[in-house]
Amino acid sequence: MRSRTRLSAWCALAAAALASPVLSTEARSGLGWAPLPLGCAPSRARTPPEGAAEWIGRGSSPVVEPRAPAVAPAAPAPAEPSAWELAGQLSTFEPATGRARSQHFTGDMEAEVRINAAAAPYPALGPDRVLPPGAAVVELHYAAGSSEPETLLAMVKRSAGYDPDGGDWEYLVLTPQGTSTHRGALPLCKRCHADAPHDRLFGGPR
């Protein structure tokens, strides 16, 4: 049996943990996954994988749920859209594939792929042939029958070390004018392109 002194000390530690701002709802919500717009992400809420509850319950002691703050914090403002540094070169990108139904978004748009000079080997890649830093691959998405793209998805190969476990690719979501609304080693894009046959690249719409 615990002594009264030890029990009091334990209660004090538990109270401090409950009041800790490090474990606040605000901190936990900041770690949540924010889906991309334009239909890139599933519209329904994700559910824990099968068996997750069993795994969580294996601990030797119950998890104490932190108290929520009295007033919900304001959501952080989204990053401001910015001009893509290669936007001015888009008119010089060469078509790499014909126009066909895209696998992106809801699957009801048409797309074509254009590339810059550094990406010339695309789409004829192989196990030992990867694109060099500076290579850019852009997929333009159109409503069926339209001649004006509605949105662009781009991949740019960065220098070694940019994102080693993602092949050093940067992913971008762009407006038709070349303004980036999302960019970086985007987790949703990385997860999909990890299944590509060569250098995180598929073969374009088909």
The 8 nearest C-alpha neighbors of each residue, nearest first, counted from 0:
[[1, 2, 3, 6, 5, 4, 7, 9],
 [2, 0, 6, 5, 3, 4, 7, 9],
 [1, 3, 5, 4, 6, 0, 7, 8],
 [2, 4, 6, 5, 7, 1, 8, 0],
 [5, 3, 7, 2, 6, 8, 1, 9],
 [6, 4, 8, 2, 7, 3, 1, 9],
 [5, 7, 9, 3, 8, 4, 1, 2],
 [6, 8, 10, 4, 9, 5, 3, 11],
 [9, 7, 5, 11, 6, 10, 4, 12],
 [8, 10, 6, 12, 11, 7, 5, 13],
 [11, 9, 13, 7, 12, 8, 14, 6],
 [10, 12, 8, 14, 9, 13, 15, 7],
 [13, 11, 15, 9, 14, 10, 16, 8],
 [14, 12, 10, 16, 15, 11, 9, 17],
 [13, 15, 11, 17, 16, 12, 10, 18],
 [14, 16, 12, 18, 13, 17, 19, 11],
 [17, 15, 13, 19, 14, 18, 12, 65],
 [16, 18, 65, 14, 15, 19, 66, 13],
 [17, 19, 15, 16, 14, 20, 66, 65],
 [18, 20, 16, 21, 17, 22, 15, 23],
 [21, 19, 23, 22, 18, 26, 25, 24],
 [20, 22, 19, 23, 26, 27, 18, 25],
 [23, 21, 20, 19, 65, 26, 24, 27],
 [24, 22, 20, 25, 26, 21, 65, 67],
 [23, 25, 27, 26, 67, 28, 22, 68],
 [24, 26, 23, 28, 27, 29, 72, 71],
 [27, 25, 29, 23, 24, 28, 22, 21],
 [26, 28, 24, 29, 30, 25, 23, 22],
 [27, 29, 25, 30, 31, 26, 24, 23],
 [30, 28, 26, 27, 31, 25, 24, 32],
 [31, 29, 28, 27, 32, 26, 33, 25],
 [32, 30, 28, 29, 33, 27, 26, 34],
 [31, 33, 34, 30, 29, 28, 186, 35],
 [32, 34, 31, 35, 30, 40, 36, 29],
 [35, 33, 40, 32, 36, 39, 41, 187],
 [34, 36, 39, 40, 33, 37, 38, 181],
 [37, 35, 38, 39, 34, 40, 172, 181],
 [38, 36, 39, 104, 35, 40, 150, 105],
 [37, 39, 104, 40, 36, 105, 41, 35],
 [40, 38, 104, 37, 35, 36, 103, 41],
 [39, 41, 38, 34, 35, 42, 36, 187],
 [42, 40, 43, 39, 38, 44, 34, 45],
 [41, 43, 40, 44, 38, 34, 45, 39],
 [44, 42, 41, 45, 40, 46, 34, 38],
 [43, 45, 46, 42, 41, 47, 40, 34],
 [44, 46, 43, 47, 41, 48, 42, 32],
 [45, 47, 48, 44, 49, 43, 51, 52],
 [48, 46, 51, 49, 45, 52, 50, 44],
 [49, 47, 51, 50, 46, 52, 45, 54],
 [50, 48, 51, 47, 52, 53, 46, 54],
 [49, 51, 53, 52, 48, 54, 47, 55],
 [50, 52, 54, 53, 49, 48, 47, 55],
 [53, 51, 55, 54, 50, 56, 49, 47],
 [52, 54, 56, 50, 51, 55, 57, 49],
 [55, 53, 51, 56, 52, 57, 50, 58],
 [56, 54, 52, 53, 57, 51, 58, 50],
 [55, 57, 53, 54, 58, 52, 61, 59],
 [58, 56, 54, 55, 59, 53, 60, 52],
 [59, 57, 60, 56, 55, 61, 62, 54],
 [58, 60, 57, 61, 56, 62, 55, 54],
 [59, 61, 58, 62, 57, 56, 63, 55],
 [62, 60, 63, 58, 59, 56, 57, 64],
 [63, 61, 64, 60, 58, 56, 65, 55],
 [62, 64, 65, 61, 17, 16, 13, 66],
 [63, 65, 62, 66, 17, 22, 67, 61],
 [66, 64, 17, 22, 23, 63, 67, 18],
 [65, 67, 17, 68, 64, 23, 18, 24],
 [66, 68, 24, 23, 65, 69, 25, 71],
 [69, 67, 70, 71, 66, 24, 23, 25],
 [68, 70, 67, 71, 66, 72, 24, 23],
 [71, 69, 68, 72, 67, 73, 25, 24],
 [70, 72, 68, 73, 69, 25, 67, 24],
 [73, 71, 70, 74, 25, 68, 75, 24],
 [72, 74, 75, 71, 76, 70, 25, 29],
 [73, 75, 72, 76, 77, 71, 29, 25],
 [76, 74, 77, 73, 72, 29, 78, 25],
 [75, 77, 74, 78, 79, 73, 80, 72],
 [78, 76, 79, 75, 80, 74, 180, 181],
 [77, 79, 80, 76, 180, 181, 81, 75],
 [78, 80, 77, 81, 180, 76, 179, 181],
 [81, 79, 180, 179, 178, 78, 82, 181],
 [80, 82, 179, 178, 79, 83, 180, 177],
 [81, 83, 178, 179, 177, 84, 80, 86],
 [84, 82, 86, 85, 178, 177, 179, 81],
 [83, 85, 86, 82, 87, 177, 88, 81],
 [86, 84, 88, 83, 87, 89, 177, 82],
 [87, 85, 177, 83, 88, 89, 84, 82],
 [86, 88, 85, 89, 90, 84, 177, 83],
 [89, 87, 85, 86, 90, 91, 92, 115],
 [88, 90, 92, 91, 86, 87, 85, 115],
 [89, 91, 88, 92, 87, 93, 86, 113],
 [92, 90, 89, 88, 93, 115, 114, 87],
 [93, 91, 115, 114, 89, 113, 90, 94],
 [92, 94, 113, 114, 95, 91, 115, 116],
 [95, 93, 113, 96, 112, 114, 92, 111],
 [94, 96, 113, 112, 93, 114, 97, 122],
 [97, 95, 112, 94, 111, 203, 98, 113],
 [96, 98, 111, 99, 95, 94, 112, 204],
 [97, 99, 111, 110, 109, 96, 204, 100],
 [100, 98, 109, 205, 204, 110, 101, 97],
 [99, 101, 109, 108, 204, 110, 205, 102],
 [102, 100, 204, 109, 110, 103, 108, 106],
 [101, 103, 106, 100, 204, 104, 105, 108],
 [104, 102, 101, 106, 105, 39, 108, 38],
 [103, 105, 39, 38, 106, 37, 102, 40],
 [104, 106, 107, 38, 103, 108, 102, 39],
 [105, 107, 102, 104, 101, 108, 103, 100],
 [108, 106, 105, 100, 109, 101, 143, 142],
 [109, 107, 142, 141, 101, 106, 100, 143],
 [108, 110, 100, 141, 101, 99, 140, 143],
 [111, 109, 140, 101, 139, 98, 99, 141],
 [110, 112, 98, 139, 138, 97, 96, 204],
 [113, 111, 138, 96, 95, 137, 94, 203],
 [112, 114, 94, 93, 95, 137, 92, 136],
 [115, 113, 136, 92, 93, 135, 118, 137],
 [114, 116, 92, 118, 117, 135, 93, 134],
 [115, 117, 119, 118, 114, 134, 92, 93],
 [118, 116, 134, 115, 119, 133, 131, 135],
 [117, 119, 134, 116, 115, 120, 121, 114],
 [118, 120, 116, 121, 117, 115, 114, 122],
 [121, 119, 123, 118, 122, 124, 130, 117],
 [122, 120, 123, 119, 118, 124, 95, 130],
 [121, 123, 124, 202, 120, 95, 203, 201],
 [124, 122, 121, 120, 125, 202, 128, 119],
 [125, 123, 128, 122, 121, 120, 197, 129],
 [124, 126, 128, 127, 197, 123, 129, 196],
 [125, 127, 128, 197, 124, 129, 198, 196],
 [128, 126, 125, 129, 124, 197, 198, 130],
 [127, 129, 125, 124, 126, 130, 198, 197],
 [130, 128, 198, 127, 131, 124, 197, 125],
 [129, 131, 118, 134, 132, 128, 120, 156],
 [132, 130, 134, 133, 129, 156, 117, 118],
 [133, 131, 156, 157, 158, 134, 130, 155],
 [132, 134, 156, 157, 117, 131, 135, 155],
 [133, 135, 117, 118, 156, 132, 155, 131],
 [136, 134, 155, 154, 115, 114, 118, 133],
 [135, 137, 114, 154, 153, 113, 155, 134],
 [138, 136, 153, 113, 112, 152, 114, 139],
 [137, 139, 112, 152, 111, 151, 153, 110],
 [138, 140, 151, 110, 111, 148, 150, 112],
 [141, 139, 110, 148, 150, 109, 149, 151],
 [142, 140, 148, 109, 149, 108, 145, 110],
 [141, 143, 108, 145, 144, 109, 140, 149],
 [144, 142, 145, 109, 108, 141, 107, 100],
 [143, 145, 142, 146, 141, 109, 147, 108],
 [146, 144, 142, 143, 147, 141, 148, 109],
 [145, 147, 148, 144, 141, 142, 143, 149],
 [146, 148, 145, 141, 149, 142, 175, 140],
 [149, 147, 141, 140, 150, 139, 175, 146],
 [148, 150, 141, 140, 175, 147, 151, 174],
 [151, 149, 174, 175, 140, 148, 173, 139],
 [150, 152, 139, 173, 138, 140, 172, 174],
 [153, 151, 172, 138, 137, 171, 173, 139],
 [154, 152, 137, 171, 136, 170, 138, 151],
 [153, 155, 170, 136, 169, 135, 168, 171],
 [154, 156, 135, 169, 168, 134, 157, 133],
 [157, 155, 168, 132, 134, 133, 167, 169],
 [158, 156, 132, 167, 168, 161, 133, 155],
 [159, 157, 132, 161, 160, 167, 156, 133],
 [160, 158, 161, 167, 157, 163, 162, 132],
 [159, 161, 163, 162, 158, 167, 157, 166],
 [160, 162, 167, 159, 158, 157, 163, 168],
 [163, 161, 167, 165, 160, 164, 166, 168],
 [164, 162, 160, 167, 166, 165, 161, 159],
 [163, 165, 162, 166, 167, 160, 189, 161],
 [166, 164, 162, 163, 167, 168, 189, 193],
 [165, 167, 163, 168, 164, 162, 198, 199],
 [168, 166, 162, 161, 163, 157, 165, 156],
 [169, 167, 156, 166, 155, 157, 165, 154],
 [168, 170, 183, 155, 184, 154, 156, 167],
 [171, 169, 154, 183, 182, 153, 184, 185],
 [170, 172, 182, 153, 181, 152, 173, 154],
 [171, 173, 152, 181, 179, 180, 151, 182],
 [174, 172, 179, 151, 178, 177, 180, 150],
 [173, 175, 150, 178, 176, 177, 151, 179],
 [176, 174, 150, 177, 149, 148, 151, 173],
 [177, 175, 174, 178, 86, 173, 82, 150],
 [176, 178, 86, 174, 175, 173, 83, 82],
 [179, 177, 82, 174, 173, 81, 83, 176],
 [178, 180, 173, 81, 181, 80, 172, 83],
 [179, 181, 80, 172, 173, 178, 182, 81],
 [182, 180, 172, 179, 171, 183, 173, 80],
 [183, 181, 171, 170, 172, 179, 185, 180],
 [182, 184, 169, 185, 170, 171, 181, 168],
 [183, 185, 169, 170, 186, 168, 189, 162],
 [184, 186, 183, 188, 187, 189, 170, 182],
 [187, 185, 189, 188, 190, 184, 191, 183],
 [186, 188, 190, 189, 185, 191, 40, 34],
 [189, 187, 191, 190, 186, 185, 192, 170],
 [190, 188, 186, 192, 191, 187, 193, 185],
 [191, 189, 187, 188, 193, 192, 186, 194],
 [190, 192, 188, 193, 189, 194, 187, 195],
 [193, 191, 199, 195, 194, 189, 190, 188],
 [192, 194, 190, 191, 195, 199, 189, 165],
 [195, 193, 192, 191, 196, 199, 190, 200],
 [196, 194, 199, 192, 200, 201, 193, 197],
 [195, 197, 194, 201, 200, 199, 198, 126],
 [198, 196, 199, 200, 195, 126, 125, 124],
 [197, 199, 200, 129, 166, 196, 195, 130],
 [200, 198, 195, 192, 197, 193, 196, 166],
 [201, 199, 195, 198, 197, 192, 202, 196],
 [200, 202, 195, 203, 196, 199, 197, 192],
 [201, 203, 122, 200, 204, 205, 121, 96],
 [202, 204, 201, 112, 205, 96, 111, 122],
 [205, 203, 101, 99, 100, 110, 111, 102],
 [204, 99, 100, 203, 101, 98, 202, 97]]
